[in-house]
Amino acid sequence: MLAAGALAVSCADYNVTDDFKADPDPTFVEPYKDLGPVKSYLDRTQYPNMTLGATLRVTEFNKQELAHAAAVTNFDNVAFGTSLMSGTIVNDKGVMNFLDMSDLLAHVEEIGYEVYGSPIVANANQADGWLNRLTAPIEISVDPIEDKFVDYTTMDVFTGTVVSGKPTIQKNYDGNDNALKIPKFAKVYIVEDFDLDPLGTYTVTFYAQVDKDDNVILTFSDNKIKDGANDKKFDIKAGKWQKIVVEAVPAEGATKGYLMLEGNKNSIVYIKSVQVIHTPDNHRPQTEKERIDTINYALNAWCDGLMKINEGRINSFDLIDEPIDTKATLDNGMFDLKHSTENIFWQDILGSENYAPKVSKVASAAYEKYGGNPAELKFFISESGLDDNKKLESLKYWINIWDKNGAKIDGINAKLNLYYSEDAATQAANKASLDNLLTNLAATGKLIRLSNFDIKYQDATGANVSAADIKEAQRQQLADYYGYVIKSYMTKIPHEKQAGLCKGNLADTSDPVGLWSINKDSKDWVRTATYKAFCDALSGK
């Protein structure tokens, strides 16, 4: 695959399927035709732990086309970002769809390749629908409650609220009992002054009579009530007492309970009695123990499903992704973890100090259960913005707590956000920030992996230069900085702690971040100066 010129790599080297087409390889063009695969330039004896990774989408990898070939030929492993996280795989009912993951793992096993695992838990890209459903309030049995009963047959004077009109008590209306008399076009509260349960469902029942067929509009606690096709109008037939039943909930923010009758234009309306009953919300929040048990169930189910499909084929994972909240500070000055009042965050239920140990324990057990070799399993904490010294110190603080509580945390996966600047002072600061980051990461004593390894190009004013506009000399400056980053990593991170570099994009996007540019006419991939910079830096040049 990708064999041309002096490069001796064939399809047989990684057992690509017969329907894959990549010859002649369009990436092998001047001036970098004679370079070998990027990974071939790394001295594995001197750097035994260092690996080179590429980031692809699952669908892009499973197509087994050019991006797949470039990744497999030039890099040791591939990472899939958020594609293999629970938010992509688990639906709202907890059904797990591992079809894409199953296909890619079968393929990498066939070709002897490696995958770096997506984060097992995080704050984003989780199966939020499933977790919210699992932790939803529990349905319980409740009894209806009578809030108010008004009997107009026993009243002599109406003292309720009148918006318009002049309601009165009609004595001996039907020869026996009194009734509330509501004139045409009046607006009258026929029942009021009862407490509202904003989560309750209300039933208001009243008896009305008219001399002529009419319809009325009813408003319950600021919420106009519809009655079938009549669009907020309730029909009352003439001749006898009619039972009207209104099912309603109060309007959001309503503070007082009432039912107002209005809009009778054909006939006077008489009311005999009104009853208000509400059914409280028939759910209760889960207890703290129930929520913990529920989330433990979810964690075990997710890790079991993930590792059952994995069958020990992925040995390195991000255990937790981006846990640090730079907007929340602890009493000791360190940044807190992220927390949420909207979605379910694992740490909010399992505890900030205990959730990493819990996740690593459950994931490790599932990994071993389905054939994984514990000696090969590696867990990383992935985080962005670690060039901020306080954020890195905060991450170290939390990792130290998790380590003491029994978590398995082998390394840190630092997500990069790098720029090359034509402004000399800015670029000097960029280099200093990178060197400081690497020095601080090395001091943690953990395995160090750098991911999202893309560098964007900025002119002297700070504006990004696009892939379409970048000049050859600018591309070379960018490539030289790629080489600088690679060599800095290889020298500042102890060899035994080098977990490797992972490229963010193989080919240019709108930014010139690729080892390959894309020919705008043929769509072929063409090696850039960055490709050569990788080869040179890895070989020690």
VMD Tcl script that draws the C-alpha trace (Angstrom):
set ca {
  {0.00 0.00 0.00}
  {1.18 3.49 -0.83}
  {4.16 1.91 -2.62}
  {6.02 4.01 -5.16}
  {9.57 5.05 -5.96}
  {11.97 3.97 -3.22}
  {9.20 3.09 -0.75}
  {8.91 -0.65 -0.34}
  {5.55 -1.08 1.38}
  {3.01 -3.35 -0.28}
  {-0.61 -4.24 0.27}
  {0.55 -7.46 1.87}
  {2.33 -5.51 4.60}
  {-0.97 -4.91 6.33}
  {-3.34 -7.27 4.58}
  {-5.57 -4.65 3.06}
  {-8.77 -5.94 1.50}
  {-8.87 -6.72 -2.21}
  {-11.28 -3.93 -3.08}
  {-8.95 -1.24 -1.77}
  {-7.51 0.94 -4.55}
  {-4.38 3.01 -3.91}
  {-1.92 2.40 -6.70}
  {-0.24 4.32 -7.98}
  {-0.24 6.30 -4.76}
  {-1.03 9.95 -5.62}
  {0.84 11.23 -2.54}
  {4.23 10.21 -3.91}
  {5.13 13.22 -5.99}
  {8.09 15.57 -6.08}
  {9.77 17.04 -4.11}
  {9.30 14.40 -1.36}
  {8.87 11.31 -3.49}
  {11.70 9.30 -2.01}
  {10.77 9.63 1.67}
  {9.64 6.51 3.46}
  {6.70 6.15 5.83}
  {6.89 8.64 8.68}
  {6.99 5.97 11.37}
  {9.98 4.27 9.75}
  {12.22 7.17 10.82}
  {11.77 6.63 14.56}
  {14.60 4.74 16.27}
  {12.64 2.17 18.26}
  {15.70 1.11 20.22}
  {16.36 4.62 21.50}
  {12.66 5.45 21.91}
  {11.05 2.13 22.86}
  {7.78 3.55 24.23}
  {7.13 6.34 21.77}
  {4.37 5.86 19.23}
  {2.93 7.96 16.43}
  {-0.83 8.27 16.20}
  {-3.31 9.64 13.70}
  {-6.85 10.87 14.31}
  {-9.63 9.75 11.95}
  {-13.38 9.41 11.98}
  {-14.64 5.84 12.29}
  {-16.49 6.06 8.99}
  {-13.37 7.43 7.30}
  {-11.26 4.56 8.63}
  {-13.80 1.87 7.79}
  {-14.00 3.01 4.16}
  {-10.39 1.80 3.80}
  {-9.58 4.49 1.29}
  {-6.79 7.04 1.12}
  {-7.03 8.48 4.64}
  {-6.98 4.95 6.04}
  {-3.97 4.00 3.93}
  {-2.04 7.13 4.88}
  {-2.73 6.51 8.58}
  {-1.87 2.81 8.60}
  {1.25 3.22 6.48}
  {2.71 6.18 8.33}
  {1.49 5.90 11.94}
  {1.54 3.27 14.67}
  {-2.03 3.71 15.81}
  {-5.23 5.54 15.12}
  {-7.53 7.42 17.50}
  {-11.18 8.20 16.85}
  {-11.81 11.21 19.07}
  {-15.34 11.09 20.49}
  {-16.57 8.48 17.99}
  {-16.30 5.53 20.38}
  {-17.78 7.30 23.41}
  {-21.09 6.40 25.01}
  {-22.85 9.44 23.51}
  {-22.38 7.94 20.05}
  {-23.02 4.33 20.96}
  {-25.77 4.25 23.62}
  {-29.30 5.45 22.83}
  {-31.82 6.90 25.28}
  {-33.10 3.43 26.18}
  {-29.64 2.04 26.87}
  {-29.33 0.05 23.65}
  {-25.68 -0.06 22.57}
  {-24.76 0.00 18.89}
  {-21.18 -1.22 18.43}
  {-21.44 -2.09 14.72}
  {-18.87 0.48 13.53}
  {-16.52 -0.34 16.38}
  {-16.85 -4.06 15.72}
  {-15.97 -3.55 12.05}
  {-12.90 -1.42 12.74}
  {-11.60 -3.75 15.46}
  {-11.98 -6.78 13.21}
  {-9.99 -4.94 10.56}
  {-7.18 -3.73 12.85}
  {-6.85 -7.24 14.25}
  {-6.54 -8.59 10.71}
  {-3.80 -6.13 9.75}
  {-1.99 -6.15 13.11}
  {-2.66 -2.50 13.83}
  {-3.43 -0.55 17.04}
  {-6.23 1.74 18.23}
  {-6.09 4.34 20.99}
  {-9.35 4.24 22.90}
  {-11.82 7.11 23.18}
  {-12.53 8.42 26.71}
  {-14.46 5.95 28.83}
  {-16.23 8.71 30.78}
  {-16.36 12.47 30.37}
  {-18.63 15.46 30.87}
  {-19.48 15.86 27.18}
  {-20.37 13.29 24.52}
  {-21.97 11.03 27.11}
  {-25.21 9.07 26.75}
  {-27.08 11.91 28.42}
  {-30.53 10.69 27.39}
  {-29.87 7.28 28.93}
  {-28.32 8.64 32.12}
  {-31.13 11.17 32.60}
  {-33.71 8.45 32.01}
  {-32.05 6.11 34.50}
  {-31.90 8.78 37.19}
  {-35.36 10.22 36.55}
  {-37.83 10.47 39.44}
  {-39.56 7.24 40.41}
  {-43.29 6.82 39.82}
  {-45.29 6.36 43.02}
  {-48.92 5.97 44.05}
  {-50.66 9.21 45.11}
  {-54.19 10.10 46.20}
  {-56.17 13.08 44.88}
  {-56.56 16.05 47.24}
  {-59.64 18.28 47.47}
  {-58.47 21.90 47.46}
  {-61.82 23.73 47.53}
  {-65.58 23.20 47.39}
  {-67.96 26.10 46.82}
  {-71.70 25.51 47.32}
  {-73.67 28.44 45.86}
  {-76.99 26.83 46.83}
  {-76.40 27.92 50.42}
  {-75.12 31.47 49.71}
  {-77.03 34.74 49.89}
  {-74.30 37.09 48.59}
  {-71.50 36.59 46.02}
  {-68.18 37.85 47.39}
  {-65.80 36.46 44.77}
  {-63.55 38.26 42.29}
  {-65.32 40.05 39.40}
  {-63.31 41.14 36.35}
  {-66.37 42.51 34.56}
  {-70.16 42.32 34.91}
  {-72.34 42.11 38.01}
  {-72.85 38.55 39.22}
  {-75.38 37.94 41.99}
  {-76.93 35.10 43.96}
  {-80.29 34.11 42.47}
  {-82.47 32.83 45.29}
  {-84.64 29.75 44.71}
  {-83.40 29.57 41.12}
  {-84.84 26.11 40.44}
  {-87.60 26.32 43.03}
  {-85.43 24.89 45.79}
  {-81.85 26.16 45.86}
  {-79.94 29.34 45.24}
  {-77.44 29.69 42.36}
  {-74.72 32.05 41.21}
  {-76.12 34.18 38.37}
  {-73.52 35.35 35.81}
  {-74.80 37.95 33.30}
  {-73.92 37.89 29.62}
  {-70.35 38.98 28.75}
  {-69.26 38.89 32.39}
  {-65.89 37.60 33.61}
  {-66.15 36.02 37.04}
  {-63.96 33.83 39.26}
  {-66.35 31.01 40.13}
  {-63.78 29.47 42.49}
  {-60.57 30.92 43.91}
  {-58.21 31.22 46.87}
  {-56.70 27.74 46.85}
  {-52.98 26.89 46.95}
  {-51.28 25.80 43.75}
  {-49.11 22.75 43.26}
  {-47.10 23.67 40.15}
  {-46.47 19.98 39.39}
  {-50.03 18.89 40.13}
  {-52.82 18.03 37.70}
  {-56.13 19.75 38.51}
  {-59.74 18.70 37.97}
  {-62.38 21.40 38.41}
  {-65.97 20.17 38.35}
  {-68.93 22.55 38.32}
  {-72.66 22.37 37.56}
  {-74.08 24.98 35.17}
  {-77.44 25.71 33.57}
  {-78.49 28.09 30.76}
  {-81.81 29.13 29.24}
  {-80.34 29.04 25.72}
  {-77.48 26.95 24.31}
  {-74.28 28.83 24.88}
  {-70.54 28.40 25.19}
  {-68.10 29.81 27.67}
  {-64.35 30.34 27.95}
  {-62.60 29.06 31.04}
  {-59.25 30.19 32.41}
  {-57.54 28.17 35.12}
  {-54.88 30.06 37.06}
  {-53.72 32.17 34.08}
  {-54.00 29.23 31.66}
  {-56.84 29.29 29.10}
  {-58.34 25.83 28.78}
  {-59.26 24.21 25.48}
  {-62.23 21.92 25.06}
  {-61.79 19.69 22.02}
  {-62.43 21.29 18.63}
  {-64.12 24.33 20.13}
  {-60.79 26.01 20.84}
  {-61.08 27.20 24.43}
  {-64.90 27.19 24.41}
  {-67.05 24.88 26.51}
  {-70.58 24.15 25.24}
  {-73.52 24.23 27.64}
  {-76.88 22.92 26.48}
  {-80.13 24.52 27.69}
  {-82.76 22.87 29.85}
  {-81.05 21.12 32.74}
  {-78.06 21.21 35.05}
  {-74.94 20.16 33.18}
  {-71.79 18.78 34.74}
  {-68.66 20.48 33.35}
  {-65.30 18.85 34.06}
  {-62.14 20.86 33.43}
  {-58.72 19.14 33.40}
  {-55.96 21.70 33.75}
  {-52.55 22.69 35.05}
  {-51.69 26.18 36.23}
  {-49.72 28.45 33.95}
  {-46.00 28.57 34.65}
  {-45.35 31.15 37.35}
  {-48.99 31.41 38.44}
  {-49.25 32.27 42.13}
  {-52.97 31.93 42.91}
  {-55.54 29.29 42.15}
  {-58.80 30.17 40.42}
  {-61.20 29.28 37.60}
  {-62.64 32.21 35.65}
  {-65.74 31.88 33.45}
  {-66.20 34.37 30.59}
  {-67.69 34.98 27.17}
  {-71.33 33.89 27.57}
  {-73.11 36.01 24.93}
  {-76.42 34.19 24.36}
  {-77.58 33.40 27.83}
  {-77.18 34.06 31.50}
  {-75.22 31.24 33.17}
  {-76.19 29.80 36.53}
  {-73.67 27.93 38.70}
  {-74.76 25.57 41.48}
  {-71.45 24.31 42.91}
  {-67.73 24.06 42.14}
  {-65.18 21.51 43.34}
  {-61.39 21.67 42.86}
  {-59.31 18.50 43.22}
  {-55.66 18.06 42.30}
  {-53.51 14.99 41.90}
  {-49.96 15.64 43.10}
  {-47.06 14.74 40.85}
  {-46.84 10.96 41.10}
  {-43.04 10.92 41.01}
  {-40.42 11.35 43.68}
  {-36.73 12.07 43.26}
  {-34.40 9.13 43.66}
  {-32.64 9.00 46.99}
  {-28.89 9.56 47.05}
  {-28.34 5.81 47.48}
  {-30.67 5.03 44.58}
  {-28.86 7.50 42.30}
  {-25.47 6.05 43.27}
  {-26.74 2.51 42.64}
  {-28.23 3.61 39.31}
  {-25.04 5.29 38.10}
  {-22.97 2.30 39.25}
  {-25.27 0.13 37.16}
  {-24.81 2.43 34.15}
  {-21.03 2.49 34.54}
  {-20.84 -1.29 34.80}
  {-23.19 -1.77 31.84}
  {-21.24 0.68 29.64}
  {-17.81 -0.73 30.52}
  {-19.03 -4.30 30.13}
  {-20.47 -3.60 26.67}
  {-17.39 -1.66 25.59}
  {-14.88 -4.25 26.74}
  {-16.94 -7.17 25.45}
  {-16.67 -5.75 21.93}
  {-13.04 -4.77 22.51}
  {-11.87 -8.27 23.52}
  {-8.57 -6.83 24.73}
  {-7.67 -5.36 21.34}
  {-7.49 -1.74 22.54}
  {-4.99 -1.50 25.39}
  {-4.71 2.29 25.92}
  {-7.69 4.50 26.75}
  {-8.44 7.95 27.97}
  {-10.07 7.13 31.29}
  {-11.56 10.61 31.83}
  {-11.75 13.49 29.37}
  {-11.33 17.18 30.32}
  {-12.39 17.08 33.99}
  {-11.06 20.49 35.10}
  {-13.28 23.58 35.42}
  {-11.21 26.79 35.18}
  {-14.19 28.87 36.36}
  {-14.52 27.20 39.75}
  {-11.80 27.37 42.42}
  {-11.41 25.31 45.58}
  {-10.48 26.78 48.94}
  {-6.87 25.69 48.38}
  {-6.67 27.69 45.13}
  {-6.84 24.70 42.81}
  {-9.46 24.50 40.06}
  {-12.47 22.33 40.86}
  {-13.84 19.59 38.66}
  {-16.72 20.34 36.33}
  {-20.19 19.94 37.80}
  {-23.68 20.20 36.33}
  {-27.26 20.84 37.35}
  {-28.60 19.90 33.91}
  {-26.96 16.63 32.88}
  {-25.68 13.72 34.90}
  {-21.96 14.05 35.59}
  {-20.34 10.91 36.99}
  {-18.41 12.87 39.64}
  {-21.57 14.54 40.93}
  {-23.00 11.20 41.99}
  {-19.96 9.00 42.62}
  {-18.03 11.85 44.27}
  {-15.21 14.03 42.96}
  {-12.52 12.14 44.86}
  {-13.84 8.66 44.16}
  {-15.19 8.56 40.63}
  {-11.83 8.12 38.87}
  {-10.91 5.18 41.12}
  {-14.37 3.71 40.54}
  {-14.22 4.11 36.76}
  {-10.72 2.63 36.51}
  {-11.71 -0.32 38.71}
  {-14.84 -1.12 36.72}
  {-13.17 -0.61 33.33}
  {-10.12 -2.67 34.32}
  {-12.28 -5.54 35.54}
  {-14.33 -5.56 32.34}
  {-11.17 -5.35 30.21}
  {-9.70 -8.40 31.96}
  {-13.03 -10.24 31.94}
  {-13.10 -10.19 28.14}
  {-9.55 -11.33 27.47}
  {-7.45 -8.22 28.02}
  {-3.94 -8.53 29.44}
  {-3.78 -6.37 32.61}
  {-0.05 -5.80 32.09}
  {-0.79 -4.04 28.80}
  {-3.67 -1.83 29.95}
  {-2.94 1.92 30.16}
  {-5.30 4.67 31.31}
  {-4.73 8.38 30.63}
  {-6.44 11.54 31.84}
  {-6.93 13.79 28.80}
  {-7.09 17.54 29.26}
  {-6.71 20.67 27.14}
  {-5.14 24.01 28.02}
  {-2.36 22.56 30.15}
  {0.00 25.33 29.04}
  {-1.85 27.22 31.81}
  {0.33 26.38 34.82}
  {-2.56 26.59 37.28}
  {-4.68 24.21 35.23}
  {-1.84 21.70 35.05}
  {-1.20 22.04 38.78}
  {-4.91 21.51 39.40}
  {-4.91 18.39 37.23}
  {-1.90 17.06 39.15}
  {-3.74 17.81 42.40}
  {-6.73 15.73 41.36}
  {-4.64 12.91 39.90}
  {-2.76 12.72 43.20}
  {-6.07 12.38 45.08}
  {-7.30 9.71 42.68}
  {-4.00 7.82 42.86}
  {-4.20 7.77 46.67}
  {-7.76 6.46 46.45}
  {-6.71 3.55 44.28}
  {-7.22 4.76 40.72}
  {-5.17 3.34 37.88}
  {-3.84 6.40 36.06}
  {-0.78 5.71 33.93}
  {-0.46 8.94 32.02}
  {-1.62 12.35 30.89}
  {-2.93 12.95 27.38}
  {-2.29 16.67 26.80}
  {-4.45 18.15 24.05}
  {-2.46 20.78 22.19}
  {-3.60 24.08 20.70}
  {-0.53 25.33 18.86}
  {0.21 28.29 16.59}
  {3.18 29.44 14.58}
  {3.45 33.24 14.37}
  {5.41 35.38 11.92}
  {5.78 37.92 14.72}
  {9.13 37.11 16.35}
  {8.10 38.04 19.88}
  {4.86 36.07 19.67}
  {6.66 33.04 18.27}
  {9.29 33.22 21.00}
  {6.45 33.20 23.54}
  {4.85 30.23 21.72}
  {8.09 28.26 22.02}
  {8.59 29.21 25.65}
  {5.03 28.14 26.48}
  {5.56 24.78 24.76}
  {8.87 24.17 26.50}
  {7.35 25.08 29.85}
  {4.45 22.70 29.23}
  {6.78 19.81 28.38}
  {8.99 20.48 31.39}
  {5.97 20.54 33.70}
  {4.48 17.42 32.14}
  {7.78 15.56 32.51}
  {7.84 16.49 36.21}
  {4.57 14.60 36.83}
  {6.34 11.27 36.44}
  {3.43 10.00 34.35}
  {3.43 8.73 30.78}
  {2.96 11.74 28.49}
  {1.00 11.70 25.26}
  {0.45 14.80 23.12}
  {-2.69 14.78 21.00}
  {-4.48 17.16 18.65}
  {-1.01 17.82 17.20}
  {-1.96 20.46 14.63}
  {-0.22 23.82 14.26}
  {-2.04 26.76 12.69}
  {-0.15 29.53 10.89}
  {-0.59 33.21 11.83}
  {0.84 36.22 10.07}
  {2.51 39.10 11.91}
  {-0.88 40.70 12.65}
  {-2.22 37.55 14.29}
  {-4.55 36.58 11.43}
  {-4.71 32.92 10.43}
  {-3.25 32.08 7.02}
  {-5.41 29.54 5.19}
  {-4.24 26.42 3.40}
  {-5.34 28.00 0.13}
  {-3.22 31.13 0.67}
  {-0.09 29.86 2.39}
  {3.16 30.41 0.45}
  {5.96 27.87 0.08}
  {8.29 29.79 2.39}
  {5.55 30.08 5.02}
  {4.82 26.37 4.76}
  {8.51 25.68 5.41}
  {8.49 27.88 8.52}
  {5.44 25.99 9.74}
  {7.16 22.67 9.02}
  {10.24 23.75 10.94}
  {8.08 24.48 13.97}
  {6.49 21.02 13.72}
  {10.02 19.64 13.81}
  {10.84 21.78 16.83}
  {7.83 20.47 18.75}
  {8.66 16.85 17.93}
  {12.31 17.20 18.95}
  {11.38 19.09 22.12}
  {9.04 16.28 23.12}
  {11.68 13.64 22.40}
  {14.30 15.45 24.47}
  {12.28 16.90 27.37}
  {10.07 13.89 28.09}
  {12.09 10.94 29.47}
  {12.24 8.12 26.95}
  {10.50 5.67 29.25}
  {7.62 8.17 29.73}
  {7.03 8.91 26.04}
  {3.57 7.61 25.17}
  {3.75 9.39 21.83}
  {2.32 12.07 19.57}
  {-1.08 11.96 17.85}
  {-1.68 14.08 14.75}
  {-4.98 15.90 14.69}
  {-5.50 16.07 10.91}
  {-3.46 14.18 8.33}
  {-4.37 16.45 5.43}
  {-5.00 20.18 5.30}
  {-8.34 21.48 6.41}
  {-9.08 25.16 5.80}
  {-5.84 25.58 7.77}
  {-2.46 24.28 6.53}
  {-2.21 21.67 9.29}
  {-1.55 18.58 7.18}
  {1.36 16.36 6.30}
  {-0.49 16.35 3.01}
  {-2.20 19.08 1.06}
  {-5.15 18.25 -1.16}
  {-4.98 18.96 -4.88}
  {-8.02 21.11 -5.61}
  {-8.58 19.51 -9.03}
  {-7.74 15.83 -8.58}
  {-8.41 15.70 -4.80}
  {-5.16 13.71 -4.53}
  {-3.08 14.02 -1.38}
  {0.31 15.67 -1.91}
  {3.12 15.56 0.65}
  {3.99 18.90 2.22}
  {7.13 20.19 3.91}
  {5.53 19.08 7.17}
  {5.82 15.46 6.04}
  {9.58 15.89 5.63}
  {9.79 17.76 8.95}
  {8.26 14.76 10.71}
  {10.72 12.39 9.06}
  {13.72 14.59 9.83}
  {12.76 15.28 13.44}
  {12.02 11.64 14.21}
  {15.39 10.61 12.75}
  {17.23 13.21 14.84}
  {18.10 15.66 12.08}
}
mol new
graphics top color blue
foreach p $ca { graphics top sphere $p radius 0.5 }
foreach p [lrange $ca 0 end-1] q [lrange $ca 1 end] { graphics top cylinder $p $q radius 0.2 }
display resetview
